[in-house]
Amino acid sequence: MRYLLLVIIFVLRDFSKARAIFTMVVISLAIASTSVLATNSILAGFQEMLSKGVKGWIGDIFIIPTEEKPSIDHAEDIISDIKTLQYVEAVSVRASADGTFKYKDKISAPFSLIGVDTGAEAYTTGLPSTVIQGQFLDITMDSESIILGLNFADSFIGGPYDGSSLSVGEKLQFIRNDGSVKEYRIKGIIDGKNFLANFSAMLQKDEVERISVERRNSSIVVKVSEEEKIESVKKTIAERHPDVIVHNWIEESGYVEGIMQTVYYITFLISSLLIFSVFFIIAIVIFINISQKKRQIGIMKSMGATTRFIVSIYVLESVLYFVFSYLLGILLFLVIHSYSVSHSVPLLIGDFHTVLDWQKNILYFFILLLSAFLGGLIPSFFASKQKIIDTLRST
């Protein structure tokens, strides 16, 4: 205890004699710490944004027929079996049909129309809650109404992303592959925060089945109650029903994994450079401090100070530099995070904001602490090894 007290007294005396240097070092390290926390929260923010957008359209698990079949055989039996599985929260089945849309004189490219079970979708993907204009399809028969994705509605009027689009209440014609035409009234427009959702058109499932009975069960969407159980539920479904293709949400939307790998690479590179910068900042500060106090170190050694004692002083200085700076960095980061949450950036694939992950923040605390520890240990260790007479002669 007396040994530790002596080390603390020496450290506090050094800090008090160089308050300006102490302040500048703490601020520099605080900025580096804030940057590390911010890059980590940006990665988490992208991951949350992308997962919400994809899951809001295809759920946690997405089941489709094999390539040679247009529809899932015995879909009702498969759904009944899936509902009995542990961790399965909700299941929904969809239909699809091909054709083109016509608005006044403008005709769309060949398009896949999606048929949804409104009641089941509300619990499985939450699509009904993404309506930004009008209303979603009724649970009861609503065969004359259609729901459009935000970008699909925008594609018929003006240029893309110019803000002008079809409006609720307008009429839109669907031209089937056999040439027959049916007119639908736009009941609602959704912003699903996902490319596929926002470029889609939806009808009641029964209505799409009348258009194309061959694809009456083109996909099954499954919601799982716990994120970490998605893979095990997917594996169980695949084992029980080998006649269908079972994907998790990442596999079904390959672009998400590509985006996340890119963002992870960038944030990992930035975080690594910042961790090294903490090491070098500490190492330079301690090295300069030692260089200016060579005579003092020589006198201390001549009075019986051990190598361990001298190293302990400068290592503790390094650790305290970092601890004070990290606490300040946390405060700065919380200000940034609070602003980001209250001012989310709207994107086509979701609303982006930073995400606070205390587990990662604690992990980075110990990583940066180790970096600071080594930054103080290395120069102080070499300084303590100098011979007393050489130290005194060089000053």
ABEGO torsion letter per residue (X at the ends): XAAAAAAAAAAAAAAAABAAAAAAAAAAAAAAAAAAAAAAAAAAAAAAAAAAAAAAAAEABBBBBBAABABBBGAAAAAAAAAABBGBABBBBBBBBBEBBBBEABBBBBBBBBBBBAAAAAAAAGAAAABABEBBBBABBBAABBBBBAAAAAAABEBBGAGBBBBBGBBBBBBBAAGBBBBBBBABBBBAGBAAAAABBBBBAAAAAAABAAAABABBBBBBABAAAAAAAAAAAAAABAABBBBBAAAABAAAAAAAAAAAAAAAAAAAAAAAAAAAAAAAAAAAAAAAAAAAAAAAAAAGBBAAAAAAAAAAAAAAAAAAAAAAAAAAAAAAAAAAAABBBBBAAEBBBBBBBAAAAAAAAAAAAAAAAAAAAAAAAAAAABBAAAAAAAX
